[in-house]
Amino acid sequence: MITLSDDEVVLLRSLLTALRAIKVRDIDKALVILSKNDRGGN
């Protein structure tokens, strides 16, 4: 098991939060594009 310092924990948490925000935003963009394509195809 790895022991992390308090600074490392804070850094890791902020990195994971930033990655999650980017991922959610990208997923939202993809859903919008797909829904536009779906409407245009029908």
Z-matrix of the N, CA and C atoms (Angstrom, degrees):
N
C 1 1.463
C 2 1.527 1 108.78
N 3 1.336 2 115.00 1 144.99
C 4 1.466 3 120.19 2 -177.68
C 5 1.522 4 109.34 3 -99.57
N 6 1.327 5 115.98 4 135.82
C 7 1.457 6 121.12 5 176.14
C 8 1.523 7 108.39 6 -102.17
N 9 1.330 8 116.56 7 125.96
C 10 1.457 9 121.94 8 -179.31
C 11 1.521 10 110.26 9 -107.04
N 12 1.326 11 115.19 10 144.44
C 13 1.459 12 118.83 11 174.67
C 14 1.532 13 108.83 12 -75.54
N 15 1.316 14 116.39 13 167.18
C 16 1.467 15 120.36 14 179.41
C 17 1.527 16 111.00 15 -60.08
N 18 1.342 17 116.90 16 -39.70
C 19 1.468 18 120.50 17 179.21
C 20 1.527 19 111.20 18 -63.75
N 21 1.317 20 116.58 19 -40.29
C 22 1.462 21 120.78 20 179.27
C 23 1.528 22 111.32 21 -66.32
N 24 1.306 23 116.47 22 -38.59
C 25 1.469 24 120.59 23 178.46
C 26 1.521 25 110.02 24 -63.67
N 27 1.327 26 117.07 25 -44.12
C 28 1.465 27 121.23 26 179.73
C 29 1.526 28 110.19 27 -62.87
N 30 1.335 29 116.83 28 -44.03
C 31 1.460 30 120.82 29 179.63
C 32 1.522 31 111.24 30 -63.55
N 33 1.319 32 117.27 31 -45.35
C 34 1.456 33 121.41 32 179.79
C 35 1.525 34 110.94 33 -62.35
N 36 1.309 35 116.27 34 -42.22
C 37 1.467 36 120.04 35 179.87
C 38 1.524 37 110.92 36 -64.03
N 39 1.327 38 117.48 37 -41.86
C 40 1.466 39 119.86 38 179.90
C 41 1.524 40 111.03 39 -67.99
N 42 1.336 41 117.26 40 -37.04
C 43 1.465 42 120.21 41 177.06
C 44 1.526 43 111.07 42 -64.25
N 45 1.319 44 116.84 43 -44.86
C 46 1.459 45 120.37 44 179.95
C 47 1.524 46 111.24 45 -65.00
N 48 1.312 47 116.80 46 -38.38
C 49 1.463 48 120.61 47 177.84
C 50 1.527 49 110.64 48 -63.95
N 51 1.336 50 116.67 49 -43.48
C 52 1.462 51 120.95 50 178.91
C 53 1.526 52 110.73 51 -63.67
N 54 1.329 53 117.24 52 -43.33
C 55 1.466 54 120.47 53 179.16
C 56 1.518 55 110.99 54 -63.01
N 57 1.306 56 116.56 55 -40.52
C 58 1.468 57 120.43 56 179.59
C 59 1.514 58 110.54 57 -63.43
N 60 1.329 59 116.80 58 -41.98
C 61 1.461 60 120.64 59 179.98
C 62 1.516 61 110.72 60 -62.90
N 63 1.327 62 117.17 61 -42.49
C 64 1.462 63 120.74 62 179.50
C 65 1.522 64 110.09 63 -64.44
N 66 1.302 65 116.72 64 -45.11
C 67 1.451 66 121.35 65 -177.38
C 68 1.529 67 111.06 66 -62.31
N 69 1.317 68 116.89 67 -45.52
C 70 1.466 69 120.88 68 -179.54
C 71 1.525 70 110.03 69 -62.20
N 72 1.332 71 116.67 70 -42.21
C 73 1.453 72 120.82 71 179.81
C 74 1.528 73 110.92 72 -63.08
N 75 1.335 74 116.66 73 -43.18
C 76 1.464 75 120.78 74 179.01
C 77 1.520 76 111.39 75 -64.84
N 78 1.314 77 116.65 76 -39.93
C 79 1.470 78 120.40 77 178.35
C 80 1.527 79 109.73 78 -64.07
N 81 1.318 80 117.72 79 -42.18
C 82 1.462 81 121.10 80 178.08
C 83 1.526 82 111.01 81 -60.79
N 84 1.346 83 116.79 82 -43.33
C 85 1.469 84 120.47 83 178.62
C 86 1.527 85 110.36 84 -61.52
N 87 1.325 86 116.30 85 -44.43
C 88 1.464 87 120.39 86 -179.52
C 89 1.528 88 110.82 87 -62.17
N 90 1.317 89 117.31 88 -41.28
C 91 1.466 90 120.40 89 179.11
C 92 1.528 91 111.37 90 -63.81
N 93 1.325 92 116.65 91 -38.99
C 94 1.466 93 120.09 92 178.33
C 95 1.523 94 110.05 93 -64.21
N 96 1.335 95 116.58 94 -45.39
C 97 1.467 96 120.66 95 179.73
C 98 1.527 97 110.29 96 -62.03
N 99 1.326 98 116.44 97 -44.38
C 100 1.461 99 119.61 98 -179.70
C 101 1.528 100 111.52 99 -64.31
N 102 1.308 101 117.33 100 -39.15
C 103 1.459 102 119.75 101 -179.18
C 104 1.525 103 110.33 102 -68.94
N 105 1.329 104 117.88 103 -34.70
C 106 1.470 105 120.84 104 175.93
C 107 1.530 106 109.99 105 -65.82
N 108 1.328 107 116.39 106 -44.22
C 109 1.461 108 120.32 107 179.61
C 110 1.525 109 110.85 108 -64.16
N 111 1.316 110 116.20 109 -37.71
C 112 1.456 111 120.84 110 -179.05
C 113 1.523 112 110.59 111 -65.16
N 114 1.304 113 117.40 112 -43.21
C 115 1.461 114 121.75 113 178.64
C 116 1.518 115 110.95 114 -66.30
N 117 1.340 116 116.62 115 -39.60
C 118 1.465 117 120.43 116 -178.69
C 119 1.517 118 112.62 117 -68.74
N 120 1.331 119 117.14 118 -30.60
C 121 1.467 120 120.60 119 -177.65
C 122 1.511 121 113.92 120 -75.97
N 123 1.326 122 118.22 121 -22.68
C 124 1.466 123 120.76 122 -176.42
C 125 1.447 124 112.56 123 -88.49
